[in-house]
Amino acid sequence: MSDPESQDPMVAALLRERAGYVSRGMGDRVAQVDEQLALRGHKPAAEAAPVSRSTPPKNRRQRPPETA
């Protein structure tokens, strides 16, 4: 599993879904997912700062310029 916090596949799926809503700024949906996580006994972790989309991904190289 990609999420080491959870062995339950439903909780892992909810955590991935929640991360998507957080990155898009959909607070109402985040609250709904948090409610479902609480029903399944998952305790929320500390919030991480959202990643800026203007920052390029790390360890990515640009294609070398083509020469004719």
PyMOL Python script that loads the backbone (N, CA, C, O; Angstrom):
from pymol import cmd

cmd.read_pdbstr("""\
ATOM      1  N   MET A   1       0.821  -1.177   0.000  1.00  0.00           N
ATOM      2  CA  MET A   1       0.000   0.000   0.000  1.00  0.00           C
ATOM      3  C   MET A   1       0.865   1.240   0.000  1.00  0.00           C
ATOM      4  O   MET A   1       1.937   1.243   0.606  1.00  0.00           O
ATOM      5  N   SER A   2       0.428   2.291  -0.662  1.00  0.00           N
ATOM      6  CA  SER A   2       1.215   3.502  -0.730  1.00  0.00           C
ATOM      7  C   SER A   2       1.130   4.317   0.550  1.00  0.00           C
ATOM      8  O   SER A   2       2.000   5.150   0.804  1.00  0.00           O
ATOM      9  N   ASP A   3       0.105   4.097   1.359  1.00  0.00           N
ATOM     10  CA  ASP A   3      -0.054   4.849   2.596  1.00  0.00           C
ATOM     11  C   ASP A   3       0.312   3.960   3.772  1.00  0.00           C
ATOM     12  O   ASP A   3      -0.417   3.017   4.079  1.00  0.00           O
ATOM     13  N   PRO A   4       1.426   4.239   4.437  1.00  0.00           N
ATOM     14  CA  PRO A   4       1.837   3.382   5.545  1.00  0.00           C
ATOM     15  C   PRO A   4       0.965   3.530   6.781  1.00  0.00           C
ATOM     16  O   PRO A   4       1.038   2.689   7.677  1.00  0.00           O
ATOM     17  N   GLU A   5       0.134   4.580   6.862  1.00  0.00           N
ATOM     18  CA  GLU A   5      -0.697   4.801   8.038  1.00  0.00           C
ATOM     19  C   GLU A   5      -1.801   3.768   8.170  1.00  0.00           C
ATOM     20  O   GLU A   5      -2.239   3.477   9.283  1.00  0.00           O
ATOM     21  N   SER A   6      -2.260   3.207   7.058  1.00  0.00           N
ATOM     22  CA  SER A   6      -3.466   2.402   7.099  1.00  0.00           C
ATOM     23  C   SER A   6      -3.274   1.041   6.458  1.00  0.00           C
ATOM     24  O   SER A   6      -2.667   0.924   5.394  1.00  0.00           O
ATOM     25  N   GLN A   7      -3.791   0.020   7.109  1.00  0.00           N
ATOM     26  CA  GLN A   7      -3.844  -1.311   6.527  1.00  0.00           C
ATOM     27  C   GLN A   7      -5.220  -1.557   5.913  1.00  0.00           C
ATOM     28  O   GLN A   7      -5.400  -2.503   5.146  1.00  0.00           O
ATOM     29  N   ASP A   8      -6.181  -0.713   6.247  1.00  0.00           N
ATOM     30  CA  ASP A   8      -7.544  -0.829   5.732  1.00  0.00           C
ATOM     31  C   ASP A   8      -7.618  -0.146   4.364  1.00  0.00           C
ATOM     32  O   ASP A   8      -7.324   1.045   4.263  1.00  0.00           O
ATOM     33  N   PRO A   9      -8.004  -0.872   3.311  1.00  0.00           N
ATOM     34  CA  PRO A   9      -8.048  -0.265   1.987  1.00  0.00           C
ATOM     35  C   PRO A   9      -9.050   0.882   1.879  1.00  0.00           C
ATOM     36  O   PRO A   9      -8.820   1.815   1.110  1.00  0.00           O
ATOM     37  N   MET A  10     -10.146   0.840   2.621  1.00  0.00           N
ATOM     38  CA  MET A  10     -11.122   1.920   2.565  1.00  0.00           C
ATOM     39  C   MET A  10     -10.545   3.200   3.166  1.00  0.00           C
ATOM     40  O   MET A  10     -10.737   4.286   2.619  1.00  0.00           O
ATOM     41  N   VAL A  11      -9.847   3.076   4.278  1.00  0.00           N
ATOM     42  CA  VAL A  11      -9.229   4.248   4.904  1.00  0.00           C
ATOM     43  C   VAL A  11      -8.150   4.819   3.985  1.00  0.00           C
ATOM     44  O   VAL A  11      -8.035   6.037   3.845  1.00  0.00           O
ATOM     45  N   ALA A  12      -7.371   3.957   3.368  1.00  0.00           N
ATOM     46  CA  ALA A  12      -6.332   4.416   2.444  1.00  0.00           C
ATOM     47  C   ALA A  12      -6.951   5.167   1.269  1.00  0.00           C
ATOM     48  O   ALA A  12      -6.424   6.196   0.846  1.00  0.00           O
ATOM     49  N   ALA A  13      -8.060   4.663   0.740  1.00  0.00           N
ATOM     50  CA  ALA A  13      -8.742   5.331  -0.375  1.00  0.00           C
ATOM     51  C   ALA A  13      -9.304   6.678   0.067  1.00  0.00           C
ATOM     52  O   ALA A  13      -9.229   7.659  -0.672  1.00  0.00           O
ATOM     53  N   LEU A  14      -9.861   6.723   1.259  1.00  0.00           N
ATOM     54  CA  LEU A  14     -10.396   7.986   1.770  1.00  0.00           C
ATOM     55  C   LEU A  14      -9.286   9.012   1.986  1.00  0.00           C
ATOM     56  O   LEU A  14      -9.488  10.202   1.748  1.00  0.00           O
ATOM     57  N   LEU A  15      -8.123   8.563   2.432  1.00  0.00           N
ATOM     58  CA  LEU A  15      -7.001   9.479   2.626  1.00  0.00           C
ATOM     59  C   LEU A  15      -6.507  10.041   1.301  1.00  0.00           C
ATOM     60  O   LEU A  15      -6.153  11.218   1.222  1.00  0.00           O
ATOM     61  N   ARG A  16      -6.479   9.210   0.252  1.00  0.00           N
ATOM     62  CA  ARG A  16      -6.092   9.706  -1.072  1.00  0.00           C
ATOM     63  C   ARG A  16      -7.123  10.700  -1.589  1.00  0.00           C
ATOM     64  O   ARG A  16      -6.773  11.736  -2.154  1.00  0.00           O
ATOM     65  N   GLU A  17      -8.392  10.375  -1.392  1.00  0.00           N
ATOM     66  CA  GLU A  17      -9.466  11.268  -1.824  1.00  0.00           C
ATOM     67  C   GLU A  17      -9.373  12.605  -1.088  1.00  0.00           C
ATOM     68  O   GLU A  17      -9.532  13.669  -1.687  1.00  0.00           O
ATOM     69  N   ARG A  18      -9.114  12.534   0.213  1.00  0.00           N
ATOM     70  CA  ARG A  18      -9.001  13.746   1.031  1.00  0.00           C
ATOM     71  C   ARG A  18      -7.849  14.626   0.545  1.00  0.00           C
ATOM     72  O   ARG A  18      -7.988  15.846   0.460  1.00  0.00           O
ATOM     73  N   ALA A  19      -6.716  14.007   0.227  1.00  0.00           N
ATOM     74  CA  ALA A  19      -5.555  14.761  -0.254  1.00  0.00           C
ATOM     75  C   ALA A  19      -5.889  15.513  -1.546  1.00  0.00           C
ATOM     76  O   ALA A  19      -5.442  16.643  -1.739  1.00  0.00           O
ATOM     77  N   GLY A  20      -6.666  14.894  -2.420  1.00  0.00           N
ATOM     78  CA  GLY A  20      -7.075  15.566  -3.649  1.00  0.00           C
ATOM     79  C   GLY A  20      -7.963  16.769  -3.374  1.00  0.00           C
ATOM     80  O   GLY A  20      -7.809  17.817  -4.001  1.00  0.00           O
ATOM     81  N   TYR A  21      -8.888  16.617  -2.440  1.00  0.00           N
ATOM     82  CA  TYR A  21      -9.769  17.731  -2.093  1.00  0.00           C
ATOM     83  C   TYR A  21      -8.995  18.864  -1.434  1.00  0.00           C
ATOM     84  O   TYR A  21      -9.277  20.035  -1.688  1.00  0.00           O
ATOM     85  N   VAL A  22      -8.028  18.531  -0.597  1.00  0.00           N
ATOM     86  CA  VAL A  22      -7.220  19.563   0.054  1.00  0.00           C
ATOM     87  C   VAL A  22      -6.438  20.341  -0.988  1.00  0.00           C
ATOM     88  O   VAL A  22      -6.370  21.568  -0.921  1.00  0.00           O
ATOM     89  N   SER A  23      -5.846  19.644  -1.954  1.00  0.00           N
ATOM     90  CA  SER A  23      -5.039  20.332  -2.971  1.00  0.00           C
ATOM     91  C   SER A  23      -5.875  21.239  -3.855  1.00  0.00           C
ATOM     92  O   SER A  23      -5.362  22.210  -4.411  1.00  0.00           O
ATOM     93  N   ARG A  24      -7.174  20.929  -3.992  1.00  0.00           N
ATOM     94  CA  ARG A  24      -8.059  21.771  -4.801  1.00  0.00           C
ATOM     95  C   ARG A  24      -8.816  22.797  -3.968  1.00  0.00           C
ATOM     96  O   ARG A  24      -9.587  23.590  -4.510  1.00  0.00           O
ATOM     97  N   GLY A  25      -8.604  22.789  -2.661  1.00  0.00           N
ATOM     98  CA  GLY A  25      -9.242  23.782  -1.805  1.00  0.00           C
ATOM     99  C   GLY A  25     -10.729  23.556  -1.578  1.00  0.00           C
ATOM    100  O   GLY A  25     -11.476  24.516  -1.389  1.00  0.00           O
ATOM    101  N   MET A  26     -11.169  22.301  -1.594  1.00  0.00           N
ATOM    102  CA  MET A  26     -12.584  21.964  -1.424  1.00  0.00           C
ATOM    103  C   MET A  26     -12.837  21.577   0.031  1.00  0.00           C
ATOM    104  O   MET A  26     -12.946  20.397   0.365  1.00  0.00           O
ATOM    105  N   GLY A  27     -12.931  22.605   0.901  1.00  0.00           N
ATOM    106  CA  GLY A  27     -13.059  22.390   2.330  1.00  0.00           C
ATOM    107  C   GLY A  27     -14.294  21.610   2.740  1.00  0.00           C
ATOM    108  O   GLY A  27     -14.240  20.813   3.676  1.00  0.00           O
ATOM    109  N   ASP A  28     -15.420  21.831   2.045  1.00  0.00           N
ATOM    110  CA  ASP A  28     -16.647  21.107   2.399  1.00  0.00           C
ATOM    111  C   ASP A  28     -16.493  19.613   2.156  1.00  0.00           C
ATOM    112  O   ASP A  28     -16.971  18.804   2.951  1.00  0.00           O
ATOM    113  N   ARG A  29     -15.839  19.242   1.077  1.00  0.00           N
ATOM    114  CA  ARG A  29     -15.613  17.818   0.789  1.00  0.00           C
ATOM    115  C   ARG A  29     -14.612  17.203   1.757  1.00  0.00           C
ATOM    116  O   ARG A  29     -14.745  16.043   2.146  1.00  0.00           O
ATOM    117  N   VAL A  30     -13.605  17.991   2.145  1.00  0.00           N
ATOM    118  CA  VAL A  30     -12.626  17.505   3.122  1.00  0.00           C
ATOM    119  C   VAL A  30     -13.337  17.162   4.427  1.00  0.00           C
ATOM    120  O   VAL A  30     -13.044  16.143   5.052  1.00  0.00           O
ATOM    121  N   ALA A  31     -14.271  18.015   4.834  1.00  0.00           N
ATOM    122  CA  ALA A  31     -15.018  17.772   6.076  1.00  0.00           C
ATOM    123  C   ALA A  31     -15.842  16.495   5.968  1.00  0.00           C
ATOM    124  O   ALA A  31     -15.947  15.745   6.939  1.00  0.00           O
ATOM    125  N   GLN A  32     -16.427  16.239   4.803  1.00  0.00           N
ATOM    126  CA  GLN A  32     -17.212  15.015   4.613  1.00  0.00           C
ATOM    127  C   GLN A  32     -16.329  13.776   4.701  1.00  0.00           C
ATOM    128  O   GLN A  32     -16.711  12.778   5.313  1.00  0.00           O
ATOM    129  N   VAL A  33     -15.151  13.838   4.090  1.00  0.00           N
ATOM    130  CA  VAL A  33     -14.233  12.700   4.141  1.00  0.00           C
ATOM    131  C   VAL A  33     -13.719  12.510   5.562  1.00  0.00           C
ATOM    132  O   VAL A  33     -13.574  11.377   6.022  1.00  0.00           O
ATOM    133  N   ASP A  34     -13.442  13.613   6.266  1.00  0.00           N
ATOM    134  CA  ASP A  34     -13.004  13.509   7.665  1.00  0.00           C
ATOM    135  C   ASP A  34     -14.059  12.805   8.515  1.00  0.00           C
ATOM    136  O   ASP A  34     -13.729  12.017   9.401  1.00  0.00           O
ATOM    137  N   GLU A  35     -15.319  13.093   8.238  1.00  0.00           N
ATOM    138  CA  GLU A  35     -16.408  12.440   8.969  1.00  0.00           C
ATOM    139  C   GLU A  35     -16.392  10.934   8.733  1.00  0.00           C
ATOM    140  O   GLU A  35     -16.554  10.155   9.673  1.00  0.00           O
ATOM    141  N   GLN A  36     -16.200  10.528   7.496  1.00  0.00           N
ATOM    142  CA  GLN A  36     -16.144   9.104   7.176  1.00  0.00           C
ATOM    143  C   GLN A  36     -14.924   8.435   7.804  1.00  0.00           C
ATOM    144  O   GLN A  36     -15.002   7.297   8.266  1.00  0.00           O
ATOM    145  N   LEU A  37     -13.802   9.146   7.818  1.00  0.00           N
ATOM    146  CA  LEU A  37     -12.597   8.601   8.453  1.00  0.00           C
ATOM    147  C   LEU A  37     -12.823   8.412   9.954  1.00  0.00           C
ATOM    148  O   LEU A  37     -12.383   7.417  10.530  1.00  0.00           O
ATOM    149  N   ALA A  38     -13.506   9.364  10.584  1.00  0.00           N
ATOM    150  CA  ALA A  38     -13.785   9.260  12.013  1.00  0.00           C
ATOM    151  C   ALA A  38     -14.693   8.067  12.307  1.00  0.00           C
ATOM    152  O   ALA A  38     -14.517   7.384  13.315  1.00  0.00           O
ATOM    153  N   LEU A  39     -15.659   7.819  11.433  1.00  0.00           N
ATOM    154  CA  LEU A  39     -16.542   6.670  11.612  1.00  0.00           C
ATOM    155  C   LEU A  39     -15.777   5.351  11.547  1.00  0.00           C
ATOM    156  O   LEU A  39     -16.176   4.358  12.156  1.00  0.00           O
ATOM    157  N   ARG A  40     -14.680   5.354  10.805  1.00  0.00           N
ATOM    158  CA  ARG A  40     -13.866   4.145  10.673  1.00  0.00           C
ATOM    159  C   ARG A  40     -12.744   4.092  11.699  1.00  0.00           C
ATOM    160  O   ARG A  40     -11.897   3.200  11.644  1.00  0.00           O
ATOM    161  N   GLY A  41     -12.726   5.054  12.652  1.00  0.00           N
ATOM    162  CA  GLY A  41     -11.757   5.039  13.733  1.00  0.00           C
ATOM    163  C   GLY A  41     -10.391   5.587  13.383  1.00  0.00           C
ATOM    164  O   GLY A  41      -9.434   5.355  14.122  1.00  0.00           O
ATOM    165  N   HIS A  42     -10.269   6.309  12.278  1.00  0.00           N
ATOM    166  CA  HIS A  42      -8.973   6.870  11.892  1.00  0.00           C
ATOM    167  C   HIS A  42      -8.777   8.211  12.572  1.00  0.00           C
ATOM    168  O   HIS A  42      -9.659   9.069  12.548  1.00  0.00           O
ATOM    169  N   LYS A  43      -7.605   8.383  13.183  1.00  0.00           N
ATOM    170  CA  LYS A  43      -7.291   9.648  13.829  1.00  0.00           C
ATOM    171  C   LYS A  43      -6.531  10.530  12.827  1.00  0.00           C
ATOM    172  O   LYS A  43      -5.572  10.065  12.212  1.00  0.00           O
ATOM    173  N   PRO A  44      -6.944  11.795  12.654  1.00  0.00           N
ATOM    174  CA  PRO A  44      -6.283  12.662  11.664  1.00  0.00           C
ATOM    175  C   PRO A  44      -4.848  12.982  12.059  1.00  0.00           C
ATOM    176  O   PRO A  44      -4.537  13.165  13.235  1.00  0.00           O
ATOM    177  N   ALA A  45      -3.986  13.044  11.058  1.00  0.00           N
ATOM    178  CA  ALA A  45      -2.590  13.416  11.268  1.00  0.00           C
ATOM    179  C   ALA A  45      -2.467  14.934  11.166  1.00  0.00           C
ATOM    180  O   ALA A  45      -3.424  15.616  10.798  1.00  0.00           O
ATOM    181  N   ALA A  46      -1.305  15.450  11.489  1.00  0.00           N
ATOM    182  CA  ALA A  46      -1.066  16.891  11.383  1.00  0.00           C
ATOM    183  C   ALA A  46      -1.153  17.308   9.913  1.00  0.00           C
ATOM    184  O   ALA A  46      -0.730  16.575   9.020  1.00  0.00           O
ATOM    185  N   GLU A  47      -1.699  18.477   9.687  1.00  0.00           N
ATOM    186  CA  GLU A  47      -1.873  18.980   8.325  1.00  0.00           C
ATOM    187  C   GLU A  47      -0.525  19.388   7.728  1.00  0.00           C
ATOM    188  O   GLU A  47       0.299  20.009   8.400  1.00  0.00           O
ATOM    189  N   ALA A  48      -0.315  19.042   6.492  1.00  0.00           N
ATOM    190  CA  ALA A  48       0.872  19.469   5.764  1.00  0.00           C
ATOM    191  C   ALA A  48       0.516  20.673   4.912  1.00  0.00           C
ATOM    192  O   ALA A  48      -0.632  20.830   4.495  1.00  0.00           O
ATOM    193  N   ALA A  49       1.487  21.511   4.659  1.00  0.00           N
ATOM    194  CA  ALA A  49       1.243  22.689   3.829  1.00  0.00           C
ATOM    195  C   ALA A  49       0.984  22.245   2.391  1.00  0.00           C
ATOM    196  O   ALA A  49       1.677  21.357   1.893  1.00  0.00           O
ATOM    197  N   PRO A  50       0.004  22.841   1.714  1.00  0.00           N
ATOM    198  CA  PRO A  50      -0.261  22.462   0.330  1.00  0.00           C
ATOM    199  C   PRO A  50       0.910  22.842  -0.576  1.00  0.00           C
ATOM    200  O   PRO A  50       1.588  23.846  -0.358  1.00  0.00           O
ATOM    201  N   VAL A  51       1.124  22.028  -1.579  1.00  0.00           N
ATOM    202  CA  VAL A  51       2.213  22.254  -2.520  1.00  0.00           C
ATOM    203  C   VAL A  51       1.747  23.235  -3.581  1.00  0.00           C
ATOM    204  O   VAL A  51       0.650  23.104  -4.125  1.00  0.00           O
ATOM    205  N   SER A  52       2.583  24.213  -3.869  1.00  0.00           N
ATOM    206  CA  SER A  52       2.251  25.196  -4.888  1.00  0.00           C
ATOM    207  C   SER A  52       2.380  24.565  -6.266  1.00  0.00           C
ATOM    208  O   SER A  52       3.360  23.876  -6.547  1.00  0.00           O
ATOM    209  N   ARG A  53       1.410  24.795  -7.112  1.00  0.00           N
ATOM    210  CA  ARG A  53       1.475  24.229  -8.462  1.00  0.00           C
ATOM    211  C   ARG A  53       2.406  25.015  -9.366  1.00  0.00           C
ATOM    212  O   ARG A  53       2.718  24.563 -10.467  1.00  0.00           O
ATOM    213  N   SER A  54       2.862  26.195  -8.922  1.00  0.00           N
ATOM    214  CA  SER A  54       3.779  26.976  -9.734  1.00  0.00           C
ATOM    215  C   SER A  54       5.215  26.479  -9.610  1.00  0.00           C
ATOM    216  O   SER A  54       6.070  26.848 -10.415  1.00  0.00           O
ATOM    217  N   THR A  55       5.484  25.650  -8.616  1.00  0.00           N
ATOM    218  CA  THR A  55       6.812  25.085  -8.428  1.00  0.00           C
ATOM    219  C   THR A  55       6.951  23.840  -9.301  1.00  0.00           C
ATOM    220  O   THR A  55       6.102  22.950  -9.242  1.00  0.00           O
ATOM    221  N   PRO A  56       8.014  23.764 -10.111  1.00  0.00           N
ATOM    222  CA  PRO A  56       8.182  22.575 -10.952  1.00  0.00           C
ATOM    223  C   PRO A  56       8.473  21.343 -10.107  1.00  0.00           C
ATOM    224  O   PRO A  56       9.009  21.469  -9.006  1.00  0.00           O
ATOM    225  N   PRO A  57       8.134  20.160 -10.597  1.00  0.00           N
ATOM    226  CA  PRO A  57       8.413  18.931  -9.853  1.00  0.00           C
ATOM    227  C   PRO A  57       9.913  18.742  -9.659  1.00  0.00           C
ATOM    228  O   PRO A  57      10.719  19.149 -10.495  1.00  0.00           O
ATOM    229  N   LYS A  58      10.266  18.122  -8.547  1.00  0.00           N
ATOM    230  CA  LYS A  58      11.676  17.880  -8.264  1.00  0.00           C
ATOM    231  C   LYS A  58      12.180  16.722  -9.115  1.00  0.00           C
ATOM    232  O   LYS A  58      11.420  15.841  -9.520  1.00  0.00           O
ATOM    233  N   ASN A  59      13.482  16.750  -9.374  1.00  0.00           N
ATOM    234  CA  ASN A  59      14.170  15.684 -10.106  1.00  0.00           C
ATOM    235  C   ASN A  59      13.625  15.458 -11.505  1.00  0.00           C
ATOM    236  O   ASN A  59      13.649  14.334 -12.008  1.00  0.00           O
ATOM    237  N   ARG A  60      13.139  16.503 -12.131  1.00  0.00           N
ATOM    238  CA  ARG A  60      12.668  16.394 -13.520  1.00  0.00           C
ATOM    239  C   ARG A  60      13.659  17.122 -14.418  1.00  0.00           C
ATOM    240  O   ARG A  60      14.084  18.235 -14.110  1.00  0.00           O
ATOM    241  N   ARG A  61      14.019  16.497 -15.514  1.00  0.00           N
ATOM    242  CA  ARG A  61      14.932  17.129 -16.449  1.00  0.00           C
ATOM    243  C   ARG A  61      14.174  17.491 -17.713  1.00  0.00           C
ATOM    244  O   ARG A  61      13.268  16.776 -18.143  1.00  0.00           O
ATOM    245  N   GLN A  62      14.560  18.605 -18.294  1.00  0.00           N
ATOM    246  CA  GLN A  62      13.952  19.006 -19.548  1.00  0.00           C
ATOM    247  C   GLN A  62      14.578  18.219 -20.682  1.00  0.00           C
ATOM    248  O   GLN A  62      15.717  17.759 -20.593  1.00  0.00           O
ATOM    249  N   ARG A  63      13.816  18.076 -21.737  1.00  0.00           N
ATOM    250  CA  ARG A  63      14.316  17.405 -22.929  1.00  0.00           C
ATOM    251  C   ARG A  63      15.441  18.261 -23.529  1.00  0.00           C
ATOM    252  O   ARG A  63      15.307  19.481 -23.623  1.00  0.00           O
ATOM    253  N   PRO A  64      16.542  17.630 -23.930  1.00  0.00           N
ATOM    254  CA  PRO A  64      17.624  18.414 -24.536  1.00  0.00           C
ATOM    255  C   PRO A  64      17.167  19.045 -25.842  1.00  0.00           C
ATOM    256  O   PRO A  64      16.337  18.470 -26.546  1.00  0.00           O
ATOM    257  N   PRO A  65      17.688  20.204 -26.172  1.00  0.00           N
ATOM    258  CA  PRO A  65      17.253  20.863 -27.420  1.00  0.00           C
ATOM    259  C   PRO A  65      17.642  20.011 -28.644  1.00  0.00           C
ATOM    260  O   PRO A  65      18.716  19.412 -28.695  1.00  0.00           O
ATOM    261  N   GLU A  66      16.750  19.983 -29.599  1.00  0.00           N
ATOM    262  CA  GLU A  66      17.021  19.209 -30.821  1.00  0.00           C
ATOM    263  C   GLU A  66      17.952  19.971 -31.717  1.00  0.00           C
ATOM    264  O   GLU A  66      17.802  21.179 -31.902  1.00  0.00           O
ATOM    265  N   THR A  67      18.924  19.266 -32.282  1.00  0.00           N
ATOM    266  CA  THR A  67      19.851  19.877 -33.213  1.00  0.00           C
ATOM    267  C   THR A  67      19.722  19.187 -34.555  1.00  0.00           C
ATOM    268  O   THR A  67      19.596  17.965 -34.637  1.00  0.00           O
ATOM    269  N   ALA A  68      19.756  19.986 -35.600  1.00  0.00           N
ATOM    270  CA  ALA A  68      19.586  19.416 -36.933  1.00  0.00           C
ATOM    271  C   ALA A  68      20.888  19.235 -37.641  1.00  0.00           C
ATOM    272  O   ALA A  68      20.912  18.763 -38.778  1.00  0.00           O
TER     273      ALA A  68
END
""", "prot")
cmd.dss("prot")
cmd.show_as("cartoon", "prot")
cmd.util.cbc("prot")
cmd.orient("prot")
